[in-house]
Amino acid sequence: MATPECQRWSQQYGSCGAVSATVNALEKQAEFPGHIQTIVTALMPAVRAAAAKPHTGTLIQASTIENIKQNVQRLQEATPILSNAVQGGKIEIVGGLYDLETGRVELVA
């Protein structure tokens, strides 16, 4: 699930505190108060998927990439309008990792 704090139309920022909190929740079985737990719950499928397969870098980095990929897939299938446009080649939904320091976007999905 896309979280507004970290993601807008599958552009994810490289240093997202929500992904870090979710990795922490998985590794330490931590729970968080209020709205933070809602975000952690939404991000957990991507973190679990990243943790279940080999990856380079940290689990936070792998989870960020996995979250982008999952949200691109979700958007491609989101509504009949979007899914039909994707299938018909009228639009392409891509996901990128935005580096706050350099301003560059790396396409990942």
C-alpha positions, 0 to 999 in steps of 0.5 A, spaced: 500 500 500 502 506 498 503 511 504 503 518 503 509 520 507 513 516 503 510 515 496 506 519 491 505 515 484 510 510 485 516 515 486 519 513 493 524 516 497 531 513 499 531 515 506 523 513 508 522 513 516 516 509 515 520 503 511 525 503 517 520 503 522 517 497 518 523 493 518 524 494 525 517 492 527 519 485 523 526 484 526 524 486 533 516 484 533 515 492 535 509 495 535 508 503 534 502 508 537 497 510 533 497 512 525 504 509 525 502 502 526 497 503 520 503 505 516 507 499 518 502 494 517 501 497 510 508 496 508 509 490 511 508 485 505 513 489 501 518 488 507 516 481 508 517 479 501 524 483 501 526 479 507 524 472 504 529 473 498 536 474 497 538 482 496 544 486 496 544 492 500 540 493 507 533 490 508 531 497 508 533 498 501 531 492 499 524 493 502 524 500 499 525 497 492 520 491 493 514 497 495 515 500 489 514 494 485 508 492 489 505 499 488 507 499 481 503 492 480 497 495 484 496 501 480 497 497 473 491 493 476 487 499 480 481 500 476 478 498 469 480 505 466 488 504 468 488 497 467 485 497 460 490 503 458 496 499 461 494 493 457 492 497 451 499 500 451 496 507 452 500 509 458 505 506 462 506 506 470 513 506 472 516 506 479 522 510 481 527 511 487 528 519 488 534 521 491 533 527 496 541 529 496 542 528 488 535 530 486 536 524 481 530 518 480 532 511 479 527 507 475 526 500 478 519 498 476 
